[in-house]
Amino acid sequence: MKAIKDKLFDPAYLTYLSLLLINLIVYWFTETYHPLPGKALPIFCVHYASAVIAMGMYFTLRRDRREGVFSVILLLFTISCYALNREVELFDQSTAWFNALLLTVSANLLLVRYREYFPRALQYANSFLLGVAAVVYGYLSIYLLPMYPISIPALIALGLSVHTFIPLILTVHVVLIIRKQLPAAGNRWMFAAGMAIPLVVVIAFTVRFNEETTRLNRIFNRQLANSNDLPAWVEAAMRVEKGMVTDRVLKSGFTYRKPLSLDGPFFIPERRMNEPLVHDPLVTIAMNFSPELQLDEESRIQLLDTRFNARHATQERLWGGDHLKTMYVNTRVQIWPRLHLSYTEKMISVSNTSAQRREEAIYTFQLPEGGVVTSLSLWINGKEEKSILTTREKADSAYRTIVGVEKRDPSLVRWQEGNTVSVRVFPVDGQQTRQFKIGFTAPLAANGKLLTYRNSPFKGPRVQNVPEDVMVEFMSTPVNPTAPQYFQRTGNLYTSDKDYQPEWNITFHDEGFHNASFSFNDNEYTLKPYAMQRVPAVTDAVYLDVNASWTMAECEQVIKMAGGRPVYVWTGQQMARADKSSLAAPLQFNFSLFPVHRIPNPATALLVTKSTGISPHVSELEGSDFKKGLARWLARPEQPKIRLLDLGPELSPYLKSLKEQRVFRYEKGGLLLVKVLLDSGQFAADIETPSQVVIDEANLIIGKKPGTGQNSAPDHLMRLFAYNHIIQQKGRGAMPDSLVALAQEAYVVTPLTSLVVLETQKDYDRFGIKDSGNSLKNASAKADGAVPEPHEWALIILVVLTLLYVKFKPVWNRSNA
């Protein structure tokens, strides 16, 4: 007992362990919670100095007190290695599983000093993990092998290159422990097992990676040979299984790089992935023993966009963004319950943790259906600079020129399909923080008697453990509101100061519409409730939009409900009568792109859909025969709307885009609704006109008519009308110039317009970007434009009377005297 007590409480060893623990905490804290921009090099110096000092002290210890100390020193150098990697990148950001494994085997190394006091089972476990450690450290040694010729001469000159050899020294150290300190055969067998099992896992993964690469090549080449209207990558995406290995195969060369090749560890592949490079040892090894993926870069990116929802990650970049981190989010929301409207502003701070690199921040925001961006600001030299709305072409040209060539301050917000927008901010210099603000107007979601405000989540530079302040202000008192538990309520104000939460909502009772309007430029915008009304409809044929979300039984039920009417399905090659034979292939598709332009008689057709929630956007099909045929069909002004019955939880991006363009008369329900509609011969009426838009998500209708009236609603009413009208008319071939003029008047981001912030007025003049004088300008949470509620009038009057009393009190006092 005395011996183990002496070992446990040996002051010298405890000193080394304490030093290791402090270094580990400092590294973990600065890596996870507070990157400390520009402080990476000083922090590395602290880690390196700790390791060097510990090494120097090692030689002053008596030999009988050195047991286990060298392991601690090597682990101190390991921490120093990863701290240096922040400045001189040899390894990319490691996956979570590898970090956990490295931490486990390193902690196990510290237990060797006490293993003689362990039960046999724990000794075997210790030996097994030493075997795993030999494989892990050995892999890192081989990974750094191309650096050895450079590091050996640099070792004499600088000394810092000793970090290159730390994994090799650790590997040798582990092997020597087994040879010298673990003579028992059982321990050596466990050590061998610890080495063998990881190697078996690596071989199995490599074989699976190889098989998946070969399978993807075969699928793509087959579709390339047989493709008809659609691009080969779309046909391949329909059939590619979604899985961990498939994801890594497709991202090889983008997110994962191949170090053991002529590229070397410093090679940074040409990529368009808006996410950090990742170091996954399994993928790194497998890439060296697998055939090259034959999909070209563009096809792989589009396949990832569609199949793996990677659109944010694959956006085109002009500069890197690997060292950026979101530091702070401030969300301010205004809600008008009796108008079914909301306005949200998000102010975001983003920092560059690198010491010198200049990088570009890209954020993607998911807006509610029918929502639109209505403001953008960028802080330049500490001052908020508001954006100017211009055509998308001018904004893109200015941004590309300034960012790609001149490398100065701009910011850009760009419309994207699928209710998303992207925001770009440049530059975010090393050790610096940039701040921008984006605002968007959106309708509230209506569901029966409830209204819901949904937060708009975003993707961008690292958002883990990011503080967020939220303030939600109701412009009239809500009825029976329900908010997340972490919100605090004070009257009509809800606040929260938790870390960033992407998904949250506030619900409240729908108390009906307030009779309100907004006037601008001799036009009045009015609001009224939308209640679906059905009108007679003739159905001569039923079309099934079939994919993996359907079952054969559901398809057969619809065929039966059709009551003798012909039922058709798109097989991927042709329109065929729906039966078990023609349905077999479409039921395996990951998604579907039903060719609505191939329906011969749209006026008497019923299209029944159920989506998997994924698909390409219409814009991603540019150049294909499918897109050309669809565009010609949409351009026909006399084209009747197709009746679309949605049986699923959500439409695919492809159908959402067509729905926004008002291609459909839309209803949503279950299988029983198919029979009800067909038997009754009715369907939802189409009440939209050029002067009236329906936002069915919010159960509201916004109308436009000549005239002026009292502004009893915020200007967001006009902005929502303009956006939905532009999307509607663009899909019907309206002239772009007239739509751009309407967008500029309402100051809304659309497929034709963008908001841009440039550094100086000369920049705006150079690119021909001018602010429209007769427009709503950037939206603001400071001025909502609506007539105050009665209780607000009372508060205003009280404040005015108080100010008058304070101002004139001295006069009254003198006159009374």
Secondary structure as GFF3:
##gff-version 3
##sequence-region A 1 817
A	DSSP	alpha_helix	2	8	.	.	.	ID=ss1
A	DSSP	alpha_helix	11	32	.	.	.	ID=ss2
A	DSSP	alpha_helix	40	58	.	.	.	ID=ss3
A	DSSP	three_ten_helix	63	65	.	.	.	ID=ss4
A	DSSP	alpha_helix	69	84	.	.	.	ID=ss5
A	DSSP	beta_strand	93	94	.	.	.	ID=ss6
A	DSSP	alpha_helix	96	110	.	.	.	ID=ss7
A	DSSP	three_ten_helix	111	117	.	.	.	ID=ss8
A	DSSP	alpha_helix	120	143	.	.	.	ID=ss9
A	DSSP	three_ten_helix	145	147	.	.	.	ID=ss10
A	DSSP	alpha_helix	148	157	.	.	.	ID=ss11
A	DSSP	three_ten_helix	160	165	.	.	.	ID=ss12
A	DSSP	alpha_helix	166	181	.	.	.	ID=ss13
A	DSSP	alpha_helix	185	226	.	.	.	ID=ss14
A	DSSP	alpha_helix	232	239	.	.	.	ID=ss15
A	DSSP	alpha_helix	244	251	.	.	.	ID=ss16
A	DSSP	beta_strand	278	279	.	.	.	ID=ss17
A	DSSP	alpha_helix	281	287	.	.	.	ID=ss18
A	DSSP	alpha_helix	297	307	.	.	.	ID=ss19
A	DSSP	beta_strand	324	336	.	.	.	ID=ss20
A	DSSP	beta_strand	341	352	.	.	.	ID=ss21
A	DSSP	beta_strand	359	366	.	.	.	ID=ss22
A	DSSP	beta_strand	372	380	.	.	.	ID=ss23
A	DSSP	beta_strand	383	386	.	.	.	ID=ss24
A	DSSP	beta_strand	388	391	.	.	.	ID=ss25
A	DSSP	alpha_helix	392	401	.	.	.	ID=ss26
A	DSSP	pi_helix	402	406	.	.	.	ID=ss27
A	DSSP	beta_strand	410	416	.	.	.	ID=ss28
A	DSSP	beta_strand	420	428	.	.	.	ID=ss29
A	DSSP	beta_strand	433	443	.	.	.	ID=ss30
A	DSSP	beta_strand	445	447	.	.	.	ID=ss31
A	DSSP	beta_strand	450	454	.	.	.	ID=ss32
A	DSSP	beta_strand	458	459	.	.	.	ID=ss33
A	DSSP	beta_strand	468	474	.	.	.	ID=ss34
A	DSSP	beta_strand	479	482	.	.	.	ID=ss35
A	DSSP	beta_strand	488	490	.	.	.	ID=ss36
A	DSSP	beta_strand	493	496	.	.	.	ID=ss37
A	DSSP	beta_strand	505	509	.	.	.	ID=ss38
A	DSSP	beta_strand	517	520	.	.	.	ID=ss39
A	DSSP	beta_strand	523	529	.	.	.	ID=ss40
A	DSSP	beta_strand	534	536	.	.	.	ID=ss41
A	DSSP	beta_strand	541	545	.	.	.	ID=ss42
A	DSSP	alpha_helix	552	561	.	.	.	ID=ss43
A	DSSP	beta_strand	567	570	.	.	.	ID=ss44
A	DSSP	beta_strand	575	577	.	.	.	ID=ss45
A	DSSP	alpha_helix	580	584	.	.	.	ID=ss46
A	DSSP	three_ten_helix	586	588	.	.	.	ID=ss47
A	DSSP	three_ten_helix	596	598	.	.	.	ID=ss48
A	DSSP	three_ten_helix	602	604	.	.	.	ID=ss49
A	DSSP	beta_strand	605	609	.	.	.	ID=ss50
A	DSSP	three_ten_helix	618	621	.	.	.	ID=ss51
A	DSSP	alpha_helix	625	634	.	.	.	ID=ss52
A	DSSP	beta_strand	642	646	.	.	.	ID=ss53
A	DSSP	alpha_helix	653	660	.	.	.	ID=ss54
A	DSSP	beta_strand	664	668	.	.	.	ID=ss55
A	DSSP	alpha_helix	671	680	.	.	.	ID=ss56
A	DSSP	beta_strand	682	684	.	.	.	ID=ss57
A	DSSP	beta_strand	692	695	.	.	.	ID=ss58
A	DSSP	beta_strand	700	706	.	.	.	ID=ss59
A	DSSP	alpha_helix	716	730	.	.	.	ID=ss60
A	DSSP	alpha_helix	736	746	.	.	.	ID=ss61
A	DSSP	beta_strand	753	758	.	.	.	ID=ss62
A	DSSP	alpha_helix	761	766	.	.	.	ID=ss63
A	DSSP	alpha_helix	790	816	.	.	.	ID=ss64
###
